[in-house]
């Protein structure tokens, strides 16, 4: 059966889950789905592996994926209802309260414990690289941690050094640019850039001065990739509306430097006439400046209006929300089904989703604002032309179906700036219609896209 699943493009994890389904004790709903419903195998009857394989061979790829996806959720849900407990441990690089990055990880873990009663979540805050492994071993010995996560690459990478010592545990590091993996050392990042493309469309439509400002952290692949997708969205809005838009970017030097971020945001508004601000930093200073200066703000990582009550929709035009729990649930599924060889490079996007305990379904990332999603997330006070609303709606729908991506649709041309080894200005790094492999998006997206203006 594994050969069949491989041919259908189904992960090894799903193959393991299906093997659990057909061990001879019928899992009711999964069997019902496999049976195709009426007048075939009923939920009370046993289903063999041969029955499953025969059924799957007769289906198209989409049906196979749908059956396996639904079946895996059912099996996972049933397993996690059993008395045997499992512990997810997250080492957060910052505090979790009132933060958009680690706060979103924390919220995701809480959602998973709500869904799966036998799942426990433990954590440590403000963990530096020198503390990662001592805390991990403490979490294993004292809290029986099964999956141990570092919430940022710089402090998560040391977990690779102890992974071999605990072969029955999963170790996880958020992925930025280092693509190191091991059998039980998993790398994980969401395709946030997909939502950033939609934000770019909105920002490009919002500006009246034709100037958009980015308060950026420092040149790193994660930053450049996300800014690149935002830039593509702005340029598409420019094309649709016949506008002339310039993106100005200035680096603060690190992720969380409130004073420097404030100074940059003020300079972008005052010296470059930017009437839309966004950020690739972590403090609330750029939002504060936007509110004070009466310009629009486009947010990242979390719906700060709906989640924390920061500002309101008179300033925040849109943001995007990250549901880290989508990736964590995949890891939990692998761990619970005893998969000895889990997927070690997780890069879920808008076409991947989770169903929460309340029955709502959330994609990995989505535009969101004041607890509203999709085009409804755009501030009602923002005057966005119908053509842009239609473009946002269409491309969001296509990305949620997994049939469109901004890095496939557009030519990616280097600006000659970015990291030290960025390609020369004008170099076509990827042609339109050529989707970069996920490893390339982490290893090789080391350049600004052509047209971004750097501010000293």
Secondary structure, 3 states (H helix, E strand, C coil): CHHHHHHCCCCHHHHHHHHHHCCCCCCHHHHHHHHCCCCCCCCCCCCCHHHHHHHHHCCCHHHHHHHHHHHHHHHHHHHHCCCCCEEEEEECCCCCCCCCCHHHHHHHHHHHHHHCCCEEEEEECCCCCCCHHHHHHHHHHHHCCCEEEECCHHHHHHHHHHHCCCCCCEEEEECCCCCCCECCEEEECCCHHHHHHHHHHHHHHHCCCCEEEEEECCCCHHHHHHHHHHHHHHHHHHHHHCCCCEEEEEECCCCCCHHHHHHHHHHHHHHHCCCEEEEECCCCHHHHHHHHHCCEEECCCCCHHHHHCCCCCCCEEEEEEECCHHHHHHHHHHHHCCCCCCCCEECCCCCCEEECCCCCEEECEEEEECCEEHHHHCCCCCCCCHHHHHHHHHHHHHHHHCCCCHHHHCCEEEEEEECCCCCCCCCEEECCCCCCCHHHHHHCCCEEECCEEECC
